[in-house]
């Protein structure tokens, strides 16, 4: 057999071996270090969203206008209406947030789960109003009127006991930092946001949320 043919055969075998090694390595990586990325990318595609590059994406409004401690964006999944974020603070604390655009600007108010870990609501400078506290949530507000209006609404009934709600400017924000950032929880939080958004008024402010309205 000519020497040149031996060389071709060896090169072919080397290419086949390299391809097999790369395929094996890629499969191992997809099932270990990159498994979460693969799962989130698949979930995003199924829900008409995209996984953003966290190094290039800015925080969505109204978070971009807040004076927050330095945060590192670990994950960002978005479409035109909704952004799902996993943010890491300087001391290792992580926030999982859903930011949904709302139709009308609203006074600042929020519902903080009684047993929740510190989250976004604790950094906004809102005051707690124990008078409106339930067995599940503490009501926070920029003022007593906003807190009272939110306390009398039906929105708390739509929230899981470990998920916080913030109405701030033209957005509603869900804080699910006590839950994992995975496809199952993202689906659950998106469904909760859909329910809450359907109860918000198309225009106006929090008075339209009163239980008697």
Steps between C-alpha positions, in 0.01 A plus 500: 500500500646840408628709790270786400198274551622410848523870582145562372365211705674624814370853447147366447519298819635802687212718375242234595658462845510876555134531396401221739692658788347842431148352481552316829642811668211716371240254629668483840514880515132532405404259778724658766637855492274622216188305593323802649578713196362235266183459708440876528567557130250228411241647739555849358453378143181317597366822654610736223772655710876521466791444736689829503871552544513629860820694428330707230150543640399788725248464779145561377292795618436590776799311645741697281402821678547373855803553720574136571812341641734362232330202341630239259250369250529122478197428283267712288211362295271745329252601237334837439271471801678293764852462634614221734818575690738329738717760669785446743586760761842586640456271802389195304125550540300422187177658381264331258270759346228518238443850359180548300405820322168644617274743318493781755735658750427412863604615843769290662364217715578137561414176675788333680462139612515478878770230492687619192873547476614863441414606147445795270219651707736542796724732297238744368457712811128420533349497846334189646142549617433235770140620527430337163711188565343158440621157605670464161626844396631828637376801305758761401438833334644833401219647713205378704251557218685271259543236772132517598381467141718199436401339830131523407552352155460134407856471370636324811265209432671445165849474649673191637599557862873519416479738203510878539324760286611855423298758305748764395457748218386337175582148618404217727783298649491153652779407739541122513849498649414213736432274200739353242556671168393207282244436224233370737511808723526736203179352363331538837609861542393588147156358572475697827603819318233437237235471771611815679533701178144404408379654827688826460307791348579595142541859616494686827663396825455276798147609604362290215641194677274534802305188579178691467579634154 
